[in-house]
Amino acid sequence: MIKLTKLNNEIFVVNCNQIESIEKIPETKIVLMNKDFYIVQEDLDEIIEKIIEFNAKITDLNKRIQIVQD
């Protein structure tokens, strides 16, 4: 999950695994797999960076779990 900000300054979280596409229109539009979409304040590159950070945390957590189980 990544934290984003709507144009009205409302903060929400979205499951980044459900993102189908991200468009610059000039705002940033996030389209989900179910075709719902959000217009957000964050820049396209910032969203990509948030997704990378989230995935890195998940990978790190999985590695820690595997070490403990071994």
C-alpha positions as a printed NumPy array, in Angstrom:
array([[  0.   ,   0.   ,   0.   ],
       [  1.211,   3.491,  -0.813],
       [  0.002,   6.772,   0.652],
       [ -1.215,   9.414,  -1.825],
       [ -2.974,  12.787,  -1.714],
       [ -6.116,  13.708,  -3.623],
       [ -6.452,  17.202,  -5.082],
       [ -8.637,  18.213,  -2.099],
       [ -5.69 ,  17.306,   0.218],
       [ -7.39 ,  14.114,   1.432],
       [ -4.773,  11.454,   2.132],
       [ -5.581,   7.857,   1.216],
       [ -3.776,   4.592,   0.549],
       [ -3.947,   2.454,  -2.544],
       [ -2.849,  -1.107,  -3.166],
       [ -0.062,  -0.559,  -5.682],
       [ -0.557,  -4.101,  -6.99 ],
       [ -3.947,  -2.971,  -8.306],
       [ -2.575,  -0.079, -10.375],
       [ -3.046,  -0.67 , -14.088],
       [ -1.628,   2.616, -15.36 ],
       [ -0.462,   6.067, -14.306],
       [ -1.079,   9.024, -16.617],
       [  0.164,  12.612, -16.587],
       [ -2.761,  14.773, -17.809],
       [ -1.138,  17.307, -16.475],
       [ -2.214,  16.093, -13.018],
       [ -1.415,  12.502, -12.185],
       [ -4.209,  10.008, -12.846],
       [ -3.961,   6.518, -11.369],
       [ -6.155,   3.91 , -13.05 ],
       [ -6.824,   0.696, -11.134],
       [ -7.465,  -2.773, -12.531],
       [-11.218,  -2.353, -11.924],
       [-11.103,   0.871, -14.023],
       [-11.665,   3.156, -11.005],
       [ -9.264,   6.073, -11.   ],
       [ -7.861,   8.77 ,  -8.737],
       [ -6.402,  12.161,  -9.551],
       [ -3.562,  12.84 ,  -7.13 ],
       [ -1.108,  15.588,  -6.237],
       [  1.995,  13.412,  -6.362],
       [  4.141,  13.474,  -9.469],
       [  4.449,  10.365, -11.64 ],
       [  8.094,   9.8  , -10.637],
       [  7.233,  10.199,  -6.946],
       [  4.545,   7.514,  -7.239],
       [  6.94 ,   5.159,  -8.985],
       [  9.471,   5.755,  -6.207],
       [  6.818,   4.972,  -3.563],
       [  5.987,   1.709,  -5.349],
       [  9.678,   0.752,  -5.524],
       [ 10.109,   1.495,  -1.799],
       [  7.02 ,  -0.534,  -0.904],
       [  8.176,  -3.523,  -2.972],
       [ 11.661,  -3.307,  -1.419],
       [ 10.116,  -3.43 ,   2.067],
       [  8.09 ,  -6.52 ,   1.135],
       [ 11.171,  -8.228,  -0.323],
       [ 13.21 ,  -7.403,   2.786],
       [ 10.454,  -8.714,   5.057],
       [ 10.27 , -11.967,   3.063],
       [ 14.047, -12.411,   3.387],
       [ 13.858, -11.873,   7.162],
       [ 11.069, -14.418,   7.479],
       [ 13.068, -16.991,   5.491],
       [ 16.152, -16.46 ,   7.682],
       [ 14.105, -16.966,  10.864],
       [ 12.501, -20.135,   9.467],
       [ 15.864, -21.664,   8.467]])
